[in-house]
Amino acid sequence: MKYDLIILGGGSGGFASAIQANELGLKTLMINSRLPIGRTCVNVGCVPSKALIHFAKIKNFDFATAIENELNLVNVPPIEGIKEVGYLTHISALENKNLPQSLAIIGADPMGLEFSQIYSRFGSKVIIL
């Protein structure tokens, strides 16, 4: 088959490129693996976290309802005792329906800051490491 455009990866850049290619009428092939098209940002990262930040601003939403409405590539840091204490990943944090009383977020990247904002606004005591 002949294509006007071949996109490697279905992340946010590939996703945006495919939309633009479609608007231009290009015959396009996207090669993608692991997460569905949109990858981390669209499926388990930026987009869902922004929705949760919005829900956290609305006082009539409780934490479990917000998670229910918004709804491996995960590296767990090698911290002694982390498995015994329990942890959430950026994926399981979007599936968790129990608001923790407190939690530590490791990493101040955009997702870490967004999750700290979500949990803090819903009432968890949050510390960022």
Contacts in CASP RR format, 6 or more apart in sequence:
PFRMAT RR
TARGET T0000
AUTHOR 0000-0000-0000
METHOD contacts of the structure
MODEL  1
MKYDLIILGGGSGGFASAIQANELGLKTLMINSRLPIGRTCVNVGCVPSK
ALIHFAKIKNFDFATAIENELNLVNVPPIEGIKEVGYLTHISALENKNLP
QSLAIIGADPMGLEFSQIYSRFGSKVIIL
1 29 0 8 1.000
2 27 0 8 1.000
3 26 0 8 1.000
3 27 0 8 1.000
3 28 0 8 1.000
3 29 0 8 1.000
4 21 0 8 1.000
4 25 0 8 1.000
4 26 0 8 1.000
4 27 0 8 1.000
4 28 0 8 1.000
5 17 0 8 1.000
5 21 0 8 1.000
5 26 0 8 1.000
5 27 0 8 1.000
5 28 0 8 1.000
5 29 0 8 1.000
6 28 0 8 1.000
6 29 0 8 1.000
6 30 0 8 1.000
6 31 0 8 1.000
7 14 0 8 1.000
7 17 0 8 1.000
7 18 0 8 1.000
7 21 0 8 1.000
7 28 0 8 1.000
7 29 0 8 1.000
7 30 0 8 1.000
7 31 0 8 1.000
8 31 0 8 1.000
9 30 0 8 1.000
9 31 0 8 1.000
9 32 0 8 1.000
9 33 0 8 1.000
9 39 0 8 1.000
10 18 0 8 1.000
10 30 0 8 1.000
10 32 0 8 1.000
10 37 0 8 1.000
10 38 0 8 1.000
10 39 0 8 1.000
11 32 0 8 1.000
11 37 0 8 1.000
11 38 0 8 1.000
11 39 0 8 1.000
11 40 0 8 1.000
11 41 0 8 1.000
11 42 0 8 1.000
12 38 0 8 1.000
12 39 0 8 1.000
12 41 0 8 1.000
12 42 0 8 1.000
12 46 0 8 1.000
14 30 0 8 1.000
14 38 0 8 1.000
15 37 0 8 1.000
15 38 0 8 1.000
15 39 0 8 1.000
15 42 0 8 1.000
18 28 0 8 1.000
18 30 0 8 1.000
18 37 0 8 1.000
21 28 0 8 1.000
22 28 0 8 1.000
30 37 0 8 1.000
32 39 0 8 1.000
34 73 0 8 1.000
35 43 0 8 1.000
35 44 0 8 1.000
35 73 0 8 1.000
36 43 0 8 1.000
40 46 0 8 1.000
40 73 0 8 1.000
40 90 0 8 1.000
41 47 0 8 1.000
44 90 0 8 1.000
44 91 0 8 1.000
44 94 0 8 1.000
45 90 0 8 1.000
45 94 0 8 1.000
45 111 0 8 1.000
46 110 0 8 1.000
46 111 0 8 1.000
46 114 0 8 1.000
48 70 0 8 1.000
48 71 0 8 1.000
48 94 0 8 1.000
49 94 0 8 1.000
49 111 0 8 1.000
49 114 0 8 1.000
49 115 0 8 1.000
49 118 0 8 1.000
50 114 0 8 1.000
51 69 0 8 1.000
51 70 0 8 1.000
52 66 0 8 1.000
52 67 0 8 1.000
52 70 0 8 1.000
52 94 0 8 1.000
52 114 0 8 1.000
52 118 0 8 1.000
53 114 0 8 1.000
53 117 0 8 1.000
53 118 0 8 1.000
53 121 0 8 1.000
55 61 0 8 1.000
55 65 0 8 1.000
55 66 0 8 1.000
55 69 0 8 1.000
55 70 0 8 1.000
56 66 0 8 1.000
56 117 0 8 1.000
56 118 0 8 1.000
56 121 0 8 1.000
56 122 0 8 1.000
57 121 0 8 1.000
61 69 0 8 1.000
62 122 0 8 1.000
63 97 0 8 1.000
63 98 0 8 1.000
63 99 0 8 1.000
63 122 0 8 1.000
64 97 0 8 1.000
64 98 0 8 1.000
64 99 0 8 1.000
66 122 0 8 1.000
67 94 0 8 1.000
67 95 0 8 1.000
67 96 0 8 1.000
67 97 0 8 1.000
68 97 0 8 1.000
70 94 0 8 1.000
71 94 0 8 1.000
71 95 0 8 1.000
72 89 0 8 1.000
72 91 0 8 1.000
74 89 0 8 1.000
74 90 0 8 1.000
74 91 0 8 1.000
76 82 0 8 1.000
76 87 0 8 1.000
76 89 0 8 1.000
77 106 0 8 1.000
79 106 0 8 1.000
88 96 0 8 1.000
88 103 0 8 1.000
90 111 0 8 1.000
90 112 0 8 1.000
90 115 0 8 1.000
93 115 0 8 1.000
99 119 0 8 1.000
99 122 0 8 1.000
99 123 0 8 1.000
99 124 0 8 1.000
100 119 0 8 1.000
100 124 0 8 1.000
101 124 0 8 1.000
101 125 0 8 1.000
102 124 0 8 1.000
102 125 0 8 1.000
102 126 0 8 1.000
102 127 0 8 1.000
103 119 0 8 1.000
103 124 0 8 1.000
103 125 0 8 1.000
103 126 0 8 1.000
103 127 0 8 1.000
104 126 0 8 1.000
104 127 0 8 1.000
104 128 0 8 1.000
104 129 0 8 1.000
105 112 0 8 1.000
105 115 0 8 1.000
105 116 0 8 1.000
105 119 0 8 1.000
105 126 0 8 1.000
105 127 0 8 1.000
105 128 0 8 1.000
105 129 0 8 1.000
106 129 0 8 1.000
107 128 0 8 1.000
107 129 0 8 1.000
108 128 0 8 1.000
112 128 0 8 1.000
113 128 0 8 1.000
116 126 0 8 1.000
116 128 0 8 1.000
119 126 0 8 1.000
120 126 0 8 1.000
END
